[in-house]
């Protein structure tokens, strides 16, 4: 759950076009705290979790990925999370290659 939360906070911050420093200011913490949170090294306390959720206008359930999806097995959710983590860490060259391959796969198998 720690890694999932880390990815969620980073994605929300980047989509809001905030720097780690700007988010840290809004949360009244140091930028190092945000950096450690986004790397999955720390888990925020409840106060900070609520504050981040309010900043990005999302629910705590969404922040913690607690929504229950009856259509997906646990195995599928784990595989999706694995792919998300790998894609997030990929450099631009690998990301471009993966995108090309996915487009081909969906073109022929969808």
N, C-alpha and C positions, 0 to 999 in steps of 0.2 A: 504494500500500500504506500510505503514511503516513496518509492520510485515513481509510482503513478501520480502521486500528489506533486512531486517535483516536476514532472512533465507537464502537468495541468497548469501549475503556476507559471512556468516558463512560457507555455503557449498563450495563456491569457495575457501575460505581460507583453509579449511580443506582438500579439494581435492588437493590443491597445497602444502600441508604439511607445511604450514606456521603457526607460532604462532601468537597470537594477537600482541605481541611485534614486530615481524618481519614485519607484515603488517603495523603496526603503523609507523615504521621507514621509510618504502617505501612511505607512505602517508604524512610523516612529521607531524604526530600528536602523541598524547600520546596513550598508550595502553588502557587507560580508555575510550578514545573516540571510539576506535574500539569495546571495550566491550559494551559500551552503544549503539553503532550502531547495534551490533549483537543481543542485547536484545530488540531492537525496541524502545529504549528510546529517541533516537535522529535521525534526518534525516540529511544526509550529504548535505553540500552545493554543488552547481554545480561543482565547481573546484574539490572537493574531489570525487564526483561521477565519473567524467571523469577520474581522476587519478586511482581509483579502477578498472574501466572498462579497462583501458590501462594495468594495472598490470596483470589482468587475461585474457586479449585479448578477451573481450566480448563487445558487443554493449551496448549502453545506453538503447535501447529498451529491450534487454535481462535482463539487470540489474533491470529494473523497471517492467518487465513482461508485456510490452506493445504490444507484438506480438498479432495479432488478429488471432484467430483460429475459423473459421466459422463452424467447425464441432462440437464444444462443446458449450453447452448452458452456460449461466452465472451461473445457478444453479449447473451444473456439475463442473465447474471450482471452485466454492466456496466449494463444497463438497471435491474435490481433495485437495484444500488448507487446509481444516480442517483436513483431514487425515494426510497430510504431517506434519502439526504442532503437532498433537498428537504423531505421530511416532517419531518425532525429540525429544520430551520430555520424551519418554518412557525409563525406565531403561532396562538393558540388559535382564533380565528375561522376562519382558513383550514383548520386541522386539522379542526374540526367540519364544515365544508363538504365537505372531501375524504372524510371518513368517511361522511357521508350519501350522497355520490355513489358511493362504493365499495359500500355496502350495496345501492343500487339496481342497480348493474352486476351484482353477483353474484346478486342476486335474479332478474334477467331473463336472464342469460347463463350461468348455472351449472347 
